[in-house]
């Protein structure tokens, strides 16, 4: 199983599993479809949205582990 890190780009995460979009959108990242967001790291996107990148990493890795 792949482990997600906060330095991975949003585009990489969505290629890994498109269902990760649901987690990001539930957290308030509604701009994940924007082309510029695809090249942003999870940490950068979390910072812009005032979110905890480590918490998002944990949620995504928990999801992928199921």
N, CA, C and O atoms as a Tripos MOL2 file, in Angstrom:
@<TRIPOS>MOLECULE
protein
  264   263    66     0     0
PROTEIN
NO_CHARGES

@<TRIPOS>ATOM
      1 N           0.8430   -1.1880    0.0000 N.3       1 UNK1
      2 CA          0.0000    0.0000    0.0000 C.3       1 UNK1
      3 C           0.8840    1.2460    0.0000 C.2       1 UNK1
      4 O           1.8660    1.3260    0.7390 O.2       1 UNK1
      5 N           0.5290    2.1900   -0.8200 N.am      2 UNK2
      6 CA          1.2640    3.4490   -0.8840 C.3       2 UNK2
      7 C           0.9520    4.2980    0.3380 C.2       2 UNK2
      8 O          -0.1760    4.3150    0.8310 O.2       2 UNK2
      9 N           1.9600    4.9960    0.8140 N.am      3 UNK3
     10 CA          1.7760    5.9220    1.9220 C.3       3 UNK3
     11 C           1.7980    7.3440    1.3650 C.2       3 UNK3
     12 O           2.7210    7.7250    0.6450 O.2       3 UNK3
     13 N           0.7950    8.1060    1.7000 N.am      4 UNK4
     14 CA          0.7010    9.4980    1.2750 C.3       4 UNK4
     15 C           1.5260   10.3500    2.2260 C.2       4 UNK4
     16 O           1.5440   10.1110    3.4340 O.2       4 UNK4
     17 N           2.2080   11.3440    1.6710 N.am      5 UNK5
     18 CA          2.9480   12.3110    2.4780 C.3       5 UNK5
     19 C           2.4580   13.7100    2.1100 C.2       5 UNK5
     20 O           1.8600   13.9100    1.0530 O.2       5 UNK5
     21 N           2.7180   14.6680    2.9870 N.am      6 UNK6
     22 CA          2.2080   16.0170    2.7430 C.3       6 UNK6
     23 C           2.9570   16.7580    1.6440 C.2       6 UNK6
     24 O           2.5240   17.8310    1.2240 O.2       6 UNK6
     25 N           4.0700   16.2080    1.1710 N.am      7 UNK7
     26 CA          4.7800   16.8590    0.0670 C.3       7 UNK7
     27 C           4.3260   16.3480   -1.2990 C.2       7 UNK7
     28 O           4.8150   16.8150   -2.3280 O.2       7 UNK7
     29 N           3.3910   15.3900   -1.3160 N.am      8 UNK8
     30 CA          2.8500   14.8960   -2.5780 C.3       8 UNK8
     31 C           1.9110   15.9370   -3.1810 C.2       8 UNK8
     32 O           1.2130   16.6570   -2.4680 O.2       8 UNK8
     33 N           1.9120   15.9980   -4.4990 N.am      9 UNK9
     34 CA          1.0460   16.9500   -5.1900 C.3       9 UNK9
     35 C          -0.3840   16.4220   -5.2400 C.2       9 UNK9
     36 O          -0.6170   15.2140   -5.2580 O.2       9 UNK9
     37 N          -1.3410   17.3600   -5.2630 N.am     10 UNK10
     38 CA         -2.7520   16.9910   -5.3100 C.3      10 UNK10
     39 C          -3.0110   16.0740   -6.5150 C.2      10 UNK10
     40 O          -3.7410   15.0890   -6.4020 O.2      10 UNK10
     41 N          -2.4200   16.3980   -7.6520 N.am     11 UNK11
     42 CA         -2.5850   15.5690   -8.8460 C.3      11 UNK11
     43 C          -2.1170   14.1430   -8.6230 C.2      11 UNK11
     44 O          -2.7560   13.2020   -9.0930 O.2      11 UNK11
     45 N          -1.0020   13.9690   -7.9070 N.am     12 UNK12
     46 CA         -0.4890   12.6270   -7.6000 C.3      12 UNK12
     47 C          -1.4780   11.8650   -6.7310 C.2      12 UNK12
     48 O          -1.7220   10.6770   -6.9420 O.2      12 UNK12
     49 N          -2.0480   12.5670   -5.7420 N.am     13 UNK13
     50 CA         -2.9900   11.9230   -4.8350 C.3      13 UNK13
     51 C          -4.2060   11.4160   -5.5960 C.2      13 UNK13
     52 O          -4.6750   10.3020   -5.3610 O.2      13 UNK13
     53 N          -4.7130   12.2410   -6.5100 N.am     14 UNK14
     54 CA         -5.9070   11.8720   -7.2650 C.3      14 UNK14
     55 C          -5.6210   10.7500   -8.2520 C.2      14 UNK14
     56 O          -6.5140    9.9650   -8.5690 O.2      14 UNK14
     57 N          -4.3800   10.6630   -8.7430 N.am     15 UNK15
     58 CA         -4.0070    9.5420   -9.6080 C.3      15 UNK15
     59 C          -3.8900    8.2620   -8.7980 C.2      15 UNK15
     60 O          -4.2260    7.1780   -9.2760 O.2      15 UNK15
     61 N          -3.4120    8.3960   -7.5710 N.am     16 UNK16
     62 CA         -3.2790    7.2420   -6.6880 C.3      16 UNK16
     63 C          -4.6450    6.6180   -6.4210 C.2      16 UNK16
     64 O          -4.8080    5.4010   -6.4970 O.2      16 UNK16
     65 N          -5.6280    7.4730   -6.1050 N.am     17 UNK17
     66 CA         -6.9990    7.0120   -5.8860 C.3      17 UNK17
     67 C          -7.9260    8.2160   -6.0510 C.2      17 UNK17
     68 O          -7.9030    9.1260   -5.2220 O.2      17 UNK17
     69 N          -8.7310    8.2360   -7.0960 N.am     18 UNK18
     70 CA         -9.6300    9.3740   -7.3290 C.3      18 UNK18
     71 C         -10.5950    9.6430   -6.1670 C.2      18 UNK18
     72 O         -11.0990   10.7570   -6.0230 O.2      18 UNK18
     73 N         -10.8460    8.6310   -5.3480 N.am     19 UNK19
     74 CA        -11.7540    8.8040   -4.2090 C.3      19 UNK19
     75 C         -11.1690    9.6890   -3.1150 C.2      19 UNK19
     76 O         -11.8910   10.1060   -2.2100 O.2      19 UNK19
     77 N          -9.8770    9.9800   -3.1840 N.am     20 UNK20
     78 CA         -9.2570   10.9010   -2.2360 C.3      20 UNK20
     79 C          -9.8980   12.2780   -2.3740 C.2      20 UNK20
     80 O          -9.8970   13.0590   -1.4220 O.2      20 UNK20
     81 N         -10.4450   12.5840   -3.5510 N.am     21 UNK21
     82 CA        -11.1190   13.8600   -3.7750 C.3      21 UNK21
     83 C         -12.2370   14.0760   -2.7590 C.2      21 UNK21
     84 O         -12.4530   15.2020   -2.3110 O.2      21 UNK21
     85 N         -12.9390   13.0250   -2.3950 N.am     22 UNK22
     86 CA        -14.0300   13.1380   -1.4310 C.3      22 UNK22
     87 C         -13.4960   13.6130   -0.0800 C.2      22 UNK22
     88 O         -14.1130   14.4600    0.5670 O.2      22 UNK22
     89 N         -12.3740   13.0830    0.3410 N.am     23 UNK23
     90 CA        -11.7680   13.4760    1.6190 C.3      23 UNK23
     91 C         -11.3640   14.9450    1.5680 C.2      23 UNK23
     92 O         -11.6220   15.6980    2.5060 O.2      23 UNK23
     93 N         -10.7310   15.3470    0.4700 N.am     24 UNK24
     94 CA        -10.2810   16.7320    0.3430 C.3      24 UNK24
     95 C         -11.4650   17.6920    0.2850 C.2      24 UNK24
     96 O         -11.4310   18.7560    0.9020 O.2      24 UNK24
     97 N         -12.4940   17.3280   -0.4420 N.am     25 UNK25
     98 CA        -13.6620   18.2010   -0.5380 C.3      25 UNK25
     99 C         -14.4050   18.2800    0.7890 C.2      25 UNK25
    100 O         -14.8940   19.3450    1.1660 O.2      25 UNK25
    101 N         -14.4900   17.1690    1.4910 N.am     26 UNK26
    102 CA        -15.1370   17.1590    2.8070 C.3      26 UNK26
    103 C         -14.3870   18.0720    3.7770 C.2      26 UNK26
    104 O         -14.9830   18.6570    4.6820 O.2      26 UNK26
    105 N         -13.0670   18.1860    3.5740 N.am     27 UNK27
    106 CA        -12.2470   19.0530    4.4320 C.3      27 UNK27
    107 C         -12.3470   20.5200    4.0250 C.2      27 UNK27
    108 O         -11.8560   21.3930    4.7410 O.2      27 UNK27
    109 N         -12.9820   20.8020    2.8750 N.am     28 UNK28
    110 CA        -13.1500   22.1880    2.4440 C.3      28 UNK28
    111 C         -12.3260   22.5790    1.2360 C.2      28 UNK28
    112 O         -12.3370   23.7430    0.8350 O.2      28 UNK28
    113 N         -11.6180   21.6440    0.6540 N.am     29 UNK29
    114 CA        -10.8160   21.9260   -0.5440 C.3      29 UNK29
    115 C         -11.6700   21.7040   -1.7880 C.2      29 UNK29
    116 O         -11.5600   20.6710   -2.4480 O.2      29 UNK29
    117 N         -12.5040   22.6590   -2.0970 N.am     30 UNK30
    118 CA        -13.4140   22.5300   -3.2300 C.3      30 UNK30
    119 C         -12.7570   22.9170   -4.5470 C.2      30 UNK30
    120 O         -13.3910   22.8330   -5.5990 O.2      30 UNK30
    121 N         -11.5060   23.3370   -4.5080 N.am     31 UNK31
    122 CA        -10.8120   23.7820   -5.7190 C.3      31 UNK31
    123 C          -9.9260   22.6840   -6.3120 C.2      31 UNK31
    124 O          -9.0680   22.9770   -7.1450 O.2      31 UNK31
    125 N         -10.1150   21.4490   -5.9070 N.am     32 UNK32
    126 CA         -9.2220   20.3870   -6.3850 C.3      32 UNK32
    127 C          -9.3380   20.1360   -7.8830 C.2      32 UNK32
    128 O          -8.4410   19.5310   -8.4700 O.2      32 UNK32
    129 N         -10.3950   20.5740   -8.5010 N.am     33 UNK33
    130 CA        -10.5360   20.4290   -9.9340 C.3      33 UNK33
    131 C          -9.8140   21.5040  -10.7200 C.2      33 UNK33
    132 O          -9.6740   21.3900  -11.9380 O.2      33 UNK33
    133 N          -9.3550   22.5410  -10.0490 N.am     34 UNK34
    134 CA         -8.6460   23.6440  -10.6880 C.3      34 UNK34
    135 C          -7.2840   23.1420  -11.1800 C.2      34 UNK34
    136 O          -6.5570   22.4940  -10.4280 O.2      34 UNK34
    137 N          -6.9380   23.4340  -12.4280 N.am     35 UNK35
    138 CA         -5.6530   22.9430  -12.9590 C.3      35 UNK35
    139 C          -4.4370   23.3400  -12.1210 C.2      35 UNK35
    140 O          -3.4990   22.5530  -11.9980 O.2      35 UNK35
    141 N          -4.4340   24.5280  -11.5500 N.am     36 UNK36
    142 CA         -3.2610   24.9440  -10.7660 C.3      36 UNK36
    143 C          -3.1460   24.1570   -9.4690 C.2      36 UNK36
    144 O          -2.0420   23.9920   -8.9490 O.2      36 UNK36
    145 N          -4.2560   23.6700   -8.9360 N.am     37 UNK37
    146 CA         -4.1850   22.9050   -7.6850 C.3      37 UNK37
    147 C          -3.5200   21.5520   -7.8930 C.2      37 UNK37
    148 O          -3.0040   20.9670   -6.9410 O.2      37 UNK37
    149 N          -3.5230   21.0490   -9.1180 N.am     38 UNK38
    150 CA         -2.9400   19.7440   -9.4000 C.3      38 UNK38
    151 C          -1.4390   19.7090   -9.1330 C.2      38 UNK38
    152 O          -0.8810   18.6530   -8.8340 O.2      38 UNK38
    153 N          -0.7870   20.8690   -9.2420 N.am     39 UNK39
    154 CA          0.6650   20.9570   -9.0470 C.3      39 UNK39
    155 C           1.0350   21.4330   -7.6420 C.2      39 UNK39
    156 O           2.2130   21.6150   -7.3350 O.2      39 UNK39
    157 N           0.0440   21.6310   -6.8030 N.am     40 UNK40
    158 CA          0.2690   22.0970   -5.4400 C.3      40 UNK40
    159 C           0.4500   20.8870   -4.5290 C.2      40 UNK40
    160 O          -0.2130   19.8650   -4.7060 O.2      40 UNK40
    161 N           1.3470   21.0050   -3.5590 N.am     41 UNK41
    162 CA          1.5010   19.9070   -2.6080 C.3      41 UNK41
    163 C           0.3270   19.9190   -1.6330 C.2      41 UNK41
    164 O          -0.3430   20.9390   -1.4690 O.2      41 UNK41
    165 N           0.0890   18.7970   -1.0000 N.am     42 UNK42
    166 CA         -0.9700   18.7110   -0.0030 C.3      42 UNK42
    167 C          -0.7070   19.7110    1.1180 C.2      42 UNK42
    168 O          -1.6370   20.3340    1.6300 O.2      42 UNK42
    169 N           0.5430   19.8630    1.4940 N.am     43 UNK43
    170 CA          0.9000   20.8090    2.5510 C.3      43 UNK43
    171 C           0.5960   22.2460    2.1300 C.2      43 UNK43
    172 O           0.0580   23.0200    2.9220 O.2      43 UNK43
    173 N           0.9360   22.6110    0.8890 N.am     44 UNK44
    174 CA          0.6600   23.9650    0.3940 C.3      44 UNK44
    175 C          -0.8430   24.2260    0.3410 C.2      44 UNK44
    176 O          -1.3090   25.2890    0.7500 O.2      44 UNK44
    177 N          -1.5900   23.2590   -0.1600 N.am     45 UNK45
    178 CA         -3.0420   23.4180   -0.2580 C.3      45 UNK45
    179 C          -3.6620   23.5420    1.1300 C.2      45 UNK45
    180 O          -4.5620   24.3560    1.3410 O.2      45 UNK45
    181 N          -3.1890   22.7470    2.0630 N.am     46 UNK46
    182 CA         -3.7060   22.8120    3.4300 C.3      46 UNK46
    183 C          -3.4100   24.1730    4.0540 C.2      46 UNK46
    184 O          -4.2610   24.7460    4.7350 O.2      46 UNK46
    185 N          -2.2190   24.6830    3.8240 N.am     47 UNK47
    186 CA         -1.8410   25.9750    4.3850 C.3      47 UNK47
    187 C          -2.7420   27.0870    3.8310 C.2      47 UNK47
    188 O          -3.2140   27.9370    4.5860 O.2      47 UNK47
    189 N          -2.9740   27.0780    2.5300 N.am     48 UNK48
    190 CA         -3.8210   28.0970    1.8980 C.3      48 UNK48
    191 C          -5.2360   28.0500    2.4650 C.2      48 UNK48
    192 O          -5.8890   29.0840    2.6070 O.2      48 UNK48
    193 N          -5.7100   26.8350    2.7900 N.am     49 UNK49
    194 CA         -7.0780   26.6800    3.2780 C.3      49 UNK49
    195 C          -7.1640   26.6710    4.8060 C.2      49 UNK49
    196 O          -8.2420   26.4640    5.3640 O.2      49 UNK49
    197 N          -6.0420   26.8920    5.4790 N.am     50 UNK50
    198 CA         -6.0410   26.9320    6.9390 C.3      50 UNK50
    199 C          -6.3230   25.5760    7.5710 C.2      50 UNK50
    200 O          -7.0030   25.4890    8.5930 O.2      50 UNK50
    201 N          -5.8030   24.5300    6.9640 N.am     51 UNK51
    202 CA         -6.0350   23.1740    7.4490 C.3      51 UNK51
    203 C          -4.7480   22.5500    7.9760 C.2      51 UNK51
    204 O          -3.6450   23.0150    7.6890 O.2      51 UNK51
    205 N          -4.9150   21.5050    8.7390 N.am     52 UNK52
    206 CA         -3.7930   20.7530    9.2910 C.3      52 UNK52
    207 C          -3.3920   19.6670    8.2870 C.2      52 UNK52
    208 O          -4.1140   18.6860    8.1070 O.2      52 UNK52
    209 N          -2.2470   19.8440    7.6400 N.am     53 UNK53
    210 CA         -1.7850   18.8920    6.6200 C.3      53 UNK53
    211 C          -1.5610   17.5100    7.2130 C.2      53 UNK53
    212 O          -1.8520   16.5070    6.5620 O.2      53 UNK53
    213 N          -1.0510   17.4420    8.4350 N.am     54 UNK54
    214 CA         -0.7930   16.1380    9.0570 C.3      54 UNK54
    215 C          -2.0900   15.3690    9.2870 C.2      54 UNK54
    216 O          -2.1270   14.1470    9.1380 O.2      54 UNK54
    217 N          -3.1480   16.0820    9.6480 N.am     55 UNK55
    218 CA         -4.4490   15.4430    9.8470 C.3      55 UNK55
    219 C          -4.9850   14.9040    8.5230 C.2      55 UNK55
    220 O          -5.5250   13.7990    8.4760 O.2      55 UNK55
    221 N          -4.8380   15.6810    7.4450 N.am     56 UNK56
    222 CA         -5.2790   15.2200    6.1330 C.3      56 UNK56
    223 C          -4.4930   13.9870    5.6960 C.2      56 UNK56
    224 O          -5.0690   13.0400    5.1610 O.2      56 UNK56
    225 N          -3.1950   13.9940    5.9200 N.am     57 UNK57
    226 CA         -2.3620   12.8360    5.5740 C.3      57 UNK57
    227 C          -2.8570   11.6010    6.3280 C.2      57 UNK57
    228 O          -2.9760   10.5190    5.7520 O.2      57 UNK57
    229 N          -3.1390   11.7700    7.5990 N.am     58 UNK58
    230 CA         -3.6210   10.6510    8.4170 C.3      58 UNK58
    231 C          -4.9760   10.1300    7.8880 C.2      58 UNK58
    232 O          -5.1800    8.9220    7.7780 O.2      58 UNK58
    233 N          -5.8860   11.0510    7.5650 N.am     59 UNK59
    234 CA         -7.1980   10.6370    7.0590 C.3      59 UNK59
    235 C          -7.0680    9.8970    5.7330 C.2      59 UNK59
    236 O          -7.7250    8.8780    5.5210 O.2      59 UNK59
    237 N          -6.2200   10.4090    4.8410 N.am     60 UNK60
    238 CA         -6.0420    9.7730    3.5360 C.3      60 UNK60
    239 C          -5.3950    8.4060    3.6860 C.2      60 UNK60
    240 O          -5.8230    7.4450    3.0480 O.2      60 UNK60
    241 N          -4.3650    8.3100    4.5240 N.am     61 UNK61
    242 CA         -3.6970    7.0200    4.7150 C.3      61 UNK61
    243 C          -4.6260    6.0090    5.3960 C.2      61 UNK61
    244 O          -4.5730    4.8160    5.0970 O.2      61 UNK61
    245 N          -5.4700    6.4850    6.3070 N.am     62 UNK62
    246 CA         -6.4630    5.5990    6.9290 C.3      62 UNK62
    247 C          -7.4280    5.0680    5.8660 C.2      62 UNK62
    248 O          -7.7540    3.8810    5.8480 O.2      62 UNK62
    249 N          -7.8780    5.9580    4.9860 N.am     63 UNK63
    250 CA         -8.7830    5.5820    3.8980 C.3      63 UNK63
    251 C          -8.1130    4.5430    2.9910 C.2      63 UNK63
    252 O          -8.7250    3.5310    2.6490 O.2      63 UNK63
    253 N          -6.8740    4.7900    2.6090 N.am     64 UNK64
    254 CA         -6.1700    3.8770    1.6990 C.3      64 UNK64
    255 C          -5.8860    2.5280    2.3420 C.2      64 UNK64
    256 O          -5.7370    1.5220    1.6470 O.2      64 UNK64
    257 N          -5.8130    2.5080    3.6660 N.am     65 UNK65
    258 CA         -5.5420    1.2650    4.3890 C.3      65 UNK65
    259 C          -6.7420    0.3570    4.5030 C.2      65 UNK65
    260 O          -6.6070   -0.8130    4.8610 O.2      65 UNK65
    261 N          -7.9310    0.8880    4.2010 N.am     66 UNK66
    262 CA         -9.1480    0.0920    4.3370 C.3      66 UNK66
    263 C          -9.3630   -0.8010    3.1570 C.2      66 UNK66
    264 O         -10.3460   -1.5410    3.1130 O.2      66 UNK66
@<TRIPOS>BOND
     1     1     2 1
     2     2     3 1
     3     3     4 2
     4     3     5 am
     5     5     6 1
     6     6     7 1
     7     7     8 2
     8     7     9 am
     9     9    10 1
    10    10    11 1
    11    11    12 2
    12    11    13 am
    13    13    14 1
    14    14    15 1
    15    15    16 2
    16    15    17 am
    17    17    18 1
    18    18    19 1
    19    19    20 2
    20    19    21 am
    21    21    22 1
    22    22    23 1
    23    23    24 2
    24    23    25 am
    25    25    26 1
    26    26    27 1
    27    27    28 2
    28    27    29 am
    29    29    30 1
    30    30    31 1
    31    31    32 2
    32    31    33 am
    33    33    34 1
    34    34    35 1
    35    35    36 2
    36    35    37 am
    37    37    38 1
    38    38    39 1
    39    39    40 2
    40    39    41 am
    41    41    42 1
    42    42    43 1
    43    43    44 2
    44    43    45 am
    45    45    46 1
    46    46    47 1
    47    47    48 2
    48    47    49 am
    49    49    50 1
    50    50    51 1
    51    51    52 2
    52    51    53 am
    53    53    54 1
    54    54    55 1
    55    55    56 2
    56    55    57 am
    57    57    58 1
    58    58    59 1
    59    59    60 2
    60    59    61 am
    61    61    62 1
    62    62    63 1
    63    63    64 2
    64    63    65 am
    65    65    66 1
    66    66    67 1
    67    67    68 2
    68    67    69 am
    69    69    70 1
    70    70    71 1
    71    71    72 2
    72    71    73 am
    73    73    74 1
    74    74    75 1
    75    75    76 2
    76    75    77 am
    77    77    78 1
    78    78    79 1
    79    79    80 2
    80    79    81 am
    81    81    82 1
    82    82    83 1
    83    83    84 2
    84    83    85 am
    85    85    86 1
    86    86    87 1
    87    87    88 2
    88    87    89 am
    89    89    90 1
    90    90    91 1
    91    91    92 2
    92    91    93 am
    93    93    94 1
    94    94    95 1
    95    95    96 2
    96    95    97 am
    97    97    98 1
    98    98    99 1
    99    99   100 2
   100    99   101 am
   101   101   102 1
   102   102   103 1
   103   103   104 2
   104   103   105 am
   105   105   106 1
   106   106   107 1
   107   107   108 2
   108   107   109 am
   109   109   110 1
   110   110   111 1
   111   111   112 2
   112   111   113 am
   113   113   114 1
   114   114   115 1
   115   115   116 2
   116   115   117 am
   117   117   118 1
   118   118   119 1
   119   119   120 2
   120   119   121 am
   121   121   122 1
   122   122   123 1
   123   123   124 2
   124   123   125 am
   125   125   126 1
   126   126   127 1
   127   127   128 2
   128   127   129 am
   129   129   130 1
   130   130   131 1
   131   131   132 2
   132   131   133 am
   133   133   134 1
   134   134   135 1
   135   135   136 2
   136   135   137 am
   137   137   138 1
   138   138   139 1
   139   139   140 2
   140   139   141 am
   141   141   142 1
   142   142   143 1
   143   143   144 2
   144   143   145 am
   145   145   146 1
   146   146   147 1
   147   147   148 2
   148   147   149 am
   149   149   150 1
   150   150   151 1
   151   151   152 2
   152   151   153 am
   153   153   154 1
   154   154   155 1
   155   155   156 2
   156   155   157 am
   157   157   158 1
   158   158   159 1
   159   159   160 2
   160   159   161 am
   161   161   162 1
   162   162   163 1
   163   163   164 2
   164   163   165 am
   165   165   166 1
   166   166   167 1
   167   167   168 2
   168   167   169 am
   169   169   170 1
   170   170   171 1
   171   171   172 2
   172   171   173 am
   173   173   174 1
   174   174   175 1
   175   175   176 2
   176   175   177 am
   177   177   178 1
   178   178   179 1
   179   179   180 2
   180   179   181 am
   181   181   182 1
   182   182   183 1
   183   183   184 2
   184   183   185 am
   185   185   186 1
   186   186   187 1
   187   187   188 2
   188   187   189 am
   189   189   190 1
   190   190   191 1
   191   191   192 2
   192   191   193 am
   193   193   194 1
   194   194   195 1
   195   195   196 2
   196   195   197 am
   197   197   198 1
   198   198   199 1
   199   199   200 2
   200   199   201 am
   201   201   202 1
   202   202   203 1
   203   203   204 2
   204   203   205 am
   205   205   206 1
   206   206   207 1
   207   207   208 2
   208   207   209 am
   209   209   210 1
   210   210   211 1
   211   211   212 2
   212   211   213 am
   213   213   214 1
   214   214   215 1
   215   215   216 2
   216   215   217 am
   217   217   218 1
   218   218   219 1
   219   219   220 2
   220   219   221 am
   221   221   222 1
   222   222   223 1
   223   223   224 2
   224   223   225 am
   225   225   226 1
   226   226   227 1
   227   227   228 2
   228   227   229 am
   229   229   230 1
   230   230   231 1
   231   231   232 2
   232   231   233 am
   233   233   234 1
   234   234   235 1
   235   235   236 2
   236   235   237 am
   237   237   238 1
   238   238   239 1
   239   239   240 2
   240   239   241 am
   241   241   242 1
   242   242   243 1
   243   243   244 2
   244   243   245 am
   245   245   246 1
   246   246   247 1
   247   247   248 2
   248   247   249 am
   249   249   250 1
   250   250   251 1
   251   251   252 2
   252   251   253 am
   253   253   254 1
   254   254   255 1
   255   255   256 2
   256   255   257 am
   257   257   258 1
   258   258   259 1
   259   259   260 2
   260   259   261 am
   261   261   262 1
   262   262   263 1
   263   263   264 2
@<TRIPOS>SUBSTRUCTURE
     1 UNK1         2 RESIDUE 1 A UNK
     2 UNK2         6 RESIDUE 1 A UNK
     3 UNK3        10 RESIDUE 1 A UNK
     4 UNK4        14 RESIDUE 1 A UNK
     5 UNK5        18 RESIDUE 1 A UNK
     6 UNK6        22 RESIDUE 1 A UNK
     7 UNK7        26 RESIDUE 1 A UNK
     8 UNK8        30 RESIDUE 1 A UNK
     9 UNK9        34 RESIDUE 1 A UNK
    10 UNK10       38 RESIDUE 1 A UNK
    11 UNK11       42 RESIDUE 1 A UNK
    12 UNK12       46 RESIDUE 1 A UNK
    13 UNK13       50 RESIDUE 1 A UNK
    14 UNK14       54 RESIDUE 1 A UNK
    15 UNK15       58 RESIDUE 1 A UNK
    16 UNK16       62 RESIDUE 1 A UNK
    17 UNK17       66 RESIDUE 1 A UNK
    18 UNK18       70 RESIDUE 1 A UNK
    19 UNK19       74 RESIDUE 1 A UNK
    20 UNK20       78 RESIDUE 1 A UNK
    21 UNK21       82 RESIDUE 1 A UNK
    22 UNK22       86 RESIDUE 1 A UNK
    23 UNK23       90 RESIDUE 1 A UNK
    24 UNK24       94 RESIDUE 1 A UNK
    25 UNK25       98 RESIDUE 1 A UNK
    26 UNK26      102 RESIDUE 1 A UNK
    27 UNK27      106 RESIDUE 1 A UNK
    28 UNK28      110 RESIDUE 1 A UNK
    29 UNK29      114 RESIDUE 1 A UNK
    30 UNK30      118 RESIDUE 1 A UNK
    31 UNK31      122 RESIDUE 1 A UNK
    32 UNK32      126 RESIDUE 1 A UNK
    33 UNK33      130 RESIDUE 1 A UNK
    34 UNK34      134 RESIDUE 1 A UNK
    35 UNK35      138 RESIDUE 1 A UNK
    36 UNK36      142 RESIDUE 1 A UNK
    37 UNK37      146 RESIDUE 1 A UNK
    38 UNK38      150 RESIDUE 1 A UNK
    39 UNK39      154 RESIDUE 1 A UNK
    40 UNK40      158 RESIDUE 1 A UNK
    41 UNK41      162 RESIDUE 1 A UNK
    42 UNK42      166 RESIDUE 1 A UNK
    43 UNK43      170 RESIDUE 1 A UNK
    44 UNK44      174 RESIDUE 1 A UNK
    45 UNK45      178 RESIDUE 1 A UNK
    46 UNK46      182 RESIDUE 1 A UNK
    47 UNK47      186 RESIDUE 1 A UNK
    48 UNK48      190 RESIDUE 1 A UNK
    49 UNK49      194 RESIDUE 1 A UNK
    50 UNK50      198 RESIDUE 1 A UNK
    51 UNK51      202 RESIDUE 1 A UNK
    52 UNK52      206 RESIDUE 1 A UNK
    53 UNK53      210 RESIDUE 1 A UNK
    54 UNK54      214 RESIDUE 1 A UNK
    55 UNK55      218 RESIDUE 1 A UNK
    56 UNK56      222 RESIDUE 1 A UNK
    57 UNK57      226 RESIDUE 1 A UNK
    58 UNK58      230 RESIDUE 1 A UNK
    59 UNK59      234 RESIDUE 1 A UNK
    60 UNK60      238 RESIDUE 1 A UNK
    61 UNK61      242 RESIDUE 1 A UNK
    62 UNK62      246 RESIDUE 1 A UNK
    63 UNK63      250 RESIDUE 1 A UNK
    64 UNK64      254 RESIDUE 1 A UNK
    65 UNK65      258 RESIDUE 1 A UNK
    66 UNK66      262 RESIDUE 1 A UNK
